[in-house]
Amino acid sequence: MVSIPHLASFEELHAHLLAQCLADDQRQVNGQAMTIGEAWEIEKPCPAAAPRAGSQCRVTVPVRLTPYSQVILDTNHYSVPADNAYPIIW
């Protein structure tokens, strides 16, 4: 939860966001040996290859709705709006 910045223009917003990103580069994630900025400098020269044209950009799999209005995919839990939720019939 972050408070909403009150800024006068898009230029001011851009400067604010840039300052926040640069500050975050100095942050060290718990359990990591280097800062976010140091990790980015290592990763930056090795961009992932662009997907080939027509590549599949989604995965469709059957999922089961939990009692908490969530579906589980791999190890992630995704919330589903309760009014749109319906159980998947196997």
Secondary structure, 3 states (H helix, E strand, C coil): CCCCCCCCCHHHHHHHHHHHHHHHCCCCCCCCCCCHHHHHHHHCCCCCCCCCCCCCCCCCCCCCECCCCEEEECCEEEECCCCCCCCCCC
